[in-house]
């Protein structure tokens, strides 16, 4: 149980306060999307940005903007976004339905160390316990490096905790 606690402690430590990198989202059907992502957790609330072949999504802490490649730009108050888009699950796990809370879809059932700085957590679907997945937690960067839930795999292929946001990172050009 100490290993599971160590992994959750790292994930919920709210460090790093900012970061940027590349996340690959793969569906079981073969669909794959690579996204450039950036986040900052301070000042609260968390702000984030995702850019990929579908367009741009930005949450500046007040408003969440969606700017699709094809179609019209839209916005909504940021506080209505209880969950974050799939590419952010590994980086903002407190916003993902994977921690076993009453409103989550998944709960952890065990964990084991994988080397010096990784913990692999086995999770099960709460309404289908026979359906399991894994979360590979990077204890150094305090993110989930790979999330395999069967029908989707989300992998952080590069990550920099040293990244600091530019003044316009979380702005959407009108």
C-alpha positions in Angstrom: 0.0 0.0 0.0 3.0 2.3 0.6 3.7 2.2 -3.2 0.2 3.3 -4.0 0.4 6.1 -1.5 3.7 7.2 -2.8 2.3 7.4 -6.4 -0.8 9.3 -5.3 1.3 11.6 -3.1 3.4 12.5 -6.2 0.4 13.0 -8.5 -1.5 15.2 -6.0 1.5 17.2 -4.8 0.6 20.0 -7.3 4.1 20.2 -8.4 5.4 21.0 -11.0 3.5 24.2 -11.0 4.0 24.5 -14.8 5.0 22.3 -17.6 4.8 21.7 -21.3 5.2 18.7 -23.6 3.7 16.3 -26.1 0.9 13.8 -25.5 -0.2 11.0 -27.8 -3.8 9.8 -27.5 -4.5 6.5 -29.2 -7.9 4.7 -29.5 -8.3 1.0 -29.8 -9.8 1.7 -33.3 -6.4 2.9 -34.4 -7.2 6.6 -34.3 -4.3 8.7 -33.0 -3.9 12.3 -32.1 -0.7 14.0 -31.0 -1.2 17.2 -29.0 1.1 20.0 -27.8 0.1 20.7 -24.2 0.9 23.4 -21.6 -0.3 23.7 -18.0 0.1 25.9 -15.0 -1.4 25.2 -11.6 -0.5 28.4 -9.9 -1.9 30.9 -9.5 -5.0 28.8 -8.9 -7.1 27.7 -10.8 -5.1 25.5 -13.2 -4.8 26.9 -16.7 -4.1 24.7 -19.7 -3.7 24.8 -23.5 -4.0 21.9 -26.0 -3.2 22.3 -29.7 -3.6 19.4 -32.2 -5.0 18.6 -35.7 -8.5 19.2 -34.3 -7.7 22.8 -33.3 -7.0 24.7 -30.1 -8.5 24.5 -26.6 -7.5 27.0 -24.0 -8.6 27.4 -20.4 -7.4 30.6 -18.9 -8.9 29.9 -15.4 -11.9 32.1 -16.2 -13.1 31.0 -19.7 -12.6 27.8 -21.7 -12.2 28.5 -25.4 -12.5 26.0 -28.2 -11.2 27.0 -31.6 -11.7 24.1 -34.1 -9.9 23.8 -37.3 -13.2 23.7 -39.1 -16.2 25.5 -37.5 -16.9 28.3 -35.1 -15.0 29.3 -32.0 -16.9 28.8 -28.8 -16.4 29.6 -25.1 -17.9 28.8 -21.7 -17.1 29.6 -18.1 -14.1 27.7 -17.0 -15.8 26.5 -13.8 -18.3 24.4 -15.8 -15.4 22.2 -16.9 -15.2 19.7 -14.2 -13.1 17.3 -16.2 -10.3 18.2 -18.6 -9.9 16.8 -22.2 -8.3 13.3 -22.5 -4.8 14.6 -23.4 -4.6 16.3 -20.1 -5.5 13.3 -17.9 -1.9 12.2 -17.3 -0.8 15.8 -16.4 -3.8 16.9 -14.4 -4.9 13.6 -12.8 -6.9 15.3 -10.1 -9.2 16.3 -12.9 -9.5 12.8 -14.5 -12.0 10.1 -13.4 -9.3 7.7 -12.4 -8.7 8.1 -8.6 -11.6 6.1 -7.2 -13.7 9.0 -6.0 -17.5 8.4 -6.0 -17.9 10.3 -9.2 -15.0 8.6 -11.0 -15.1 5.7 -13.5 -12.0 4.0 -12.3 -10.4 3.0 -9.0 -6.9 1.9 -8.1 -6.6 -1.7 -6.9 -2.9 -2.2 -6.5 0.5 -0.9 -7.4 4.1 -1.9 -7.8 7.5 -0.2 -8.3 9.0 -0.2 -11.7 12.6 1.0 -11.3 13.6 3.8 -9.1 11.3 6.5 -10.3 8.2 4.8 -11.6 5.1 3.1 -10.0 2.6 1.1 -12.1 -0.9 1.4 -10.7 -3.6 -1.2 -11.8 -7.0 0.4 -12.0 -10.4 -1.3 -12.5 -13.6 0.1 -14.0 -15.9 0.8 -11.1 -19.0 -0.6 -12.9 -17.1 -3.4 -14.6 -14.4 -4.7 -12.2 -13.3 -7.3 -14.8 -12.1 -4.3 -17.0 -8.7 -3.2 -15.9 -6.0 -0.7 -17.0 -2.7 0.7 -15.9 -1.3 4.1 -14.9 2.5 4.4 -15.1 3.4 7.2 -12.7 6.7 9.1 -13.0 7.6 10.0 -9.4 10.3 12.5 -10.6 8.0 14.6 -12.9 4.9 13.9 -10.8 2.8 13.0 -13.9 1.4 9.8 -15.4 3.7 8.9 -18.2 1.3 6.3 -19.7 -2.3 5.6 -19.1 -3.7 2.4 -20.7 -7.5 2.0 -20.1 -8.0 -0.7 -22.8 -10.0 1.4 -25.3 -7.6 4.3 -25.0 -3.9 4.8 -24.3 -2.5 8.2 -23.5 1.2 8.7 -23.4 3.3 11.7 -22.4 6.3 11.4 -24.8 8.2 14.4 -23.7 7.7 16.7 -20.7 9.5 19.7 -19.3 8.7 20.9 -15.8 11.2 23.7 -16.3 8.9 25.3 -18.8 7.4 28.7 -17.8 4.4 30.1 -19.6 4.8 33.1 -21.9 2.5 36.0 -21.1 0.1 35.0 -24.0 0.2 31.2 -23.6 -3.3 31.0 -22.3 -4.8 33.7 -24.5 -6.9 33.1 -27.6 -6.5 35.5 -30.5 -9.9 36.8 -31.5 
